[in-house]
Amino acid sequence: MLSSALEALSTAPIAPAAASESEVFVFPVSFAQQRLWFLEQLDPDSGQYNMATAVHLQGPIHLKLLQQSLETLVERHESLRTRFAIVGDDLMQVVHPQGQVPLTVVDGAAMGEAIQSQAWLVEEAQRPFNLAQAPLLRVTLLQLTSSEQILLLVMHHIISDGWSLQILVRELATVYEAITTEQIPALPELPIQYADFATWQRDWLAQGERERQLQYWQQQLQGLSPLQLATDFLRPAIASGKGARQTWALSPTLTHGLKQLSQQAQVTLYMTLLAAWQTLLYLYTSQEDIAVGSPIANRNQAETQGVIGCFVNTLVLRTQMPENLTFQQLLEQVRTTVLEAYEHQDLPFETLVEALQPERDLSHNPLVQVWFALNHAPVEALEIQGLTWRSISLARSTTQFDLSLEVVEQDQALQATLEYSPDLFQAETITRLCHHFQVLLAGVIANPDMAIVNLPLLTAAEQQVLVDWNQTQLDFPQHHCIHELFEQQAAQAPEAIAIVDECQQLTYRELNQQANQLAHTLQQRGVSPEVIVGLCLKRSVHLLVGILGILKAGGTYLPLDPAYPRDRLEFMIQDSQLSLLLTQQDLLEILPPSTAQILCLDSRSANAHGEADSPFSVPYSLLPAPHSPAPTPSCLAYIIYTSGSTGRAKGVMIEHRSLVNAYFAWETAYHLQSEVRCHLQMASFSFDVFTGDWVRALCSGGKLVLCPRDALIDPPRLYGLIQHHQIDAAEFVPAVLRPLAQYVHEHQQRLDNFKLLVCGSDTWTWQDYQQIRQLCAPTTRLINSFGVTEATIDSSYFEAQTIDSTNANLPIGRPFANTQLYILDCQRQPVPIGVPGELYIGGAGLARGYWRRPELTAERFFPNSFPHLSLCPRLYKTGDLARLQPNGTLEFWGRADDQVKLRGYRIELGEIETVLSRHPSVQAAIATVYIEQGHKRLVAYIVPQPPAEDCDRWLQDHLPSLQQHLKAQLPDYMVPSGFMALARLPLTPNGKVDRRSLPAPRHLPSTSQSEATV
């Protein structure tokens, strides 16, 4: 049974070390002392490794007898008269034959509120020691009244541990009682001192036990990854050691339930609480590999039981937590892990760290960042000659870990204290975590056979907050199609300028008339609702004539970017099964052969059959707006192809109703008709942001200025364009906005004409935001937007009012009207506020699905679990990670899969890998994003086929072929800028490719203006 297994864990007895006859005794330090001394040298003024306890004394106290009692303990324990010094090249502990600890008495009458708040006690407890001077014990008596005192005992961790503090208090009370009654203290003789243990430890490990235990730990911790806890603040480069804590009591009912569960499962209470704590960390991080540090007294030998010293050791308790694991099964696994760890507890943690050589990072502890301990209640009140001794809780202002949970076992209830780093977490976050832990504990008691992934965390109040946050309902004209909103503006202001390109401009009347002409021609050629019409044009007014003409005819437009590789255009044309393609004369040669009809918008001649090849050959007067067959709001407006994980791009189908909803959501948030007039259009027309640009401009009566593509990488030209047209609204990507802002700043110019500046499609940093804020007028609205093609362009937005220095990037804000955003776990259940999860989108903007991909549509679009909040019966699985902050804003957290955003484009890394793997000289390939000096680069790692003896030489020989292969099948933005050949790809213990272990590229080309910046 468990008790017998625990009792079996013992080692050989410790013999006293040979004593020196000199004035002082010099001994080796233990491994723990060696590490603590080193850490103290890094930050000697922190007091982070002070151990303190406080005792409330009620009744008269004899100060001289208390001083005498202290001197007795100093004589009894060598640790209390030990200092540390470098002797030769080694750190040694120097034990003095005699020592004295002064008793400092402080009059608390003048301390006022500081005494009540414990502020003085905490400050005094953290006052640093000088390790070169003995004693490393400090005793202070705070005199509150003539009959009430607080005794503060502080030792440095290098000579003590938690067990030692209890020895100190217990023996001090025993000696004081004996002296006051003129008796000899009833303390057993100490067979050894701590220096004996330190000497024995080094000798014992040198005899082969080190290798045996180390082999276990190396195998147990192989491939251990750091715990990725979501923090409220950016992690400092060097941990400050500052700490804060929150304490709460578990109810007697909960305590009884935990003890009963432990008994039924044949585990200790410690194991049950550890399993629950690891479950909470799993639910908070979604990491299936959870390691927690935990102290062990390391006093297996009877000789060590009464010795003051730093015996405590740290065990790294690692648990694998697949989502189908039940809590009952987890308990069995934790039981095995703990018992095995106890069998190998003698290997010092410091030795383990030295052997494993984890990546050293001064921002956190090696191997473990989270701690758990179960302790017994402190010594109960003692009555000694009319003086009552009662231990009191003493707050700490330091911590060594990100999170440290200590549970104290009492008779009727458990008391828990969560110590945390305020450099990382807000107090409100820790309060929520404490509540979640209690909800979780109740859940495991009620359902120990439930899968851990299904265990509850959210309180009822939190569930209601998530409901209220998604109340975004807004009425909008659901009976309209998107082009009808444009027609309303054309009727209201027909002579207003609608669109401008480098060569010409069109009024609303002209644009509407030309679109009507084209629509009639298209209807004559068979275009009707749901008929797909391709659009392959250069950036000119013809783009909007083509789009509006297709929509008016009832058709669905499909953007085909002339800059795309011929193979990609061919796939899109064939996959979409389009029967008609609008283009222009000088693009005919780049189009792949197809059966689709070709109609050139710039042609004015008859074709070989004598038919009018121009869509504008019929006079305006004969062409009213087409009416039959009229599209309905449920008809498709457009299809846009996005990157696909299997190497096959996928077409996203967007209906008129969704696009109309998007416009009214923008109007509600941005006040387009009343505040902005001239919109700059920069996005590629194969990108859904292009659709957002023209809809916002032309459906609100504004002017749309098409920006030449080469101006995007030419800041002086782009700024000139903005000034010339007095642009007051635009949506940028950070990679374009950043060099523009730099140019404007360096030339002492301004961007005051902007009334609305939106940045989207990639993360926008606060640093970049601050620069733009300084260049714009105070009234300029700066918006960070977020969206996906499958939810009609934009889903959320954030308008910054003040700079938030606690995070690197701006949040993505709140949902637009008629949009619902859910942060869900792998079971599609809501995660708590502040905890990352996968972002799902619901609402009126959802796409119909993927063109001719019903299986993929079923994988990404799910029945809505929250139908009472949405206009749409489905949810879209974005693959993005996000979390809801306490202030109600959404924070983007990265990708859940291998899809990334670069230069505004969403890229499936799997598509790049698939194309690379088709190269005859490539055995395997991995694509990833590498960040160097703030710049994002696409990098490909390749395993040659057949294997190469010299991977670098192989890459030099094959690089041109690889690049040509990629450029023939992928857009430029998907072609990696860096390549590296490897003999093999690194793998995780479970056989998956370990992306984190990929080496840094040896060389990347210099950054161009078109490269992305974080």
TAKA-V91559 format. One record per helix or strand. SS is the DSSP state (alpha for helix, beta for strand). FROM is the first residue (numbers start at 1). TO is the last residue. If there is no record, write none. Layout:
ss = {SS SS}
from = {FROM FROM}
to = {TO TO}
This chain:
ss = {alpha beta alpha beta alpha alpha beta beta beta alpha alpha alpha beta beta alpha alpha alpha beta beta alpha alpha beta alpha beta beta alpha alpha beta beta beta beta beta beta alpha beta alpha alpha alpha beta beta alpha beta alpha beta alpha beta alpha beta beta beta alpha beta beta alpha alpha beta alpha beta alpha alpha beta alpha beta beta alpha beta alpha beta beta beta beta beta beta beta alpha beta alpha beta beta beta beta alpha beta beta alpha alpha beta beta beta alpha beta}
from = {2 24 31 50 63 78 82 90 103 108 113 119 137 148 157 162 194 242 244 252 269 289 302 313 326 327 349 370 382 387 398 403 414 427 451 452 460 482 497 505 508 532 541 556 566 580 585 597 606 612 620 636 650 656 672 678 688 703 709 715 729 734 756 765 766 781 789 796 809 813 819 830 837 849 854 861 867 874 890 899 905 909 922 935 951 972 978 987 993 995 1012}
to = {7 28 42 58 76 81 87 96 107 110 116 125 145 156 159 180 220 242 249 265 285 296 304 320 326 343 356 376 384 392 398 409 420 446 451 454 469 492 500 507 524 535 552 559 576 583 590 600 606 612 622 642 655 670 675 681 698 706 713 725 732 746 759 765 775 786 791 799 809 815 824 830 843 850 860 863 869 884 895 902 908 917 932 944 967 974 982 987 993 997 1013}
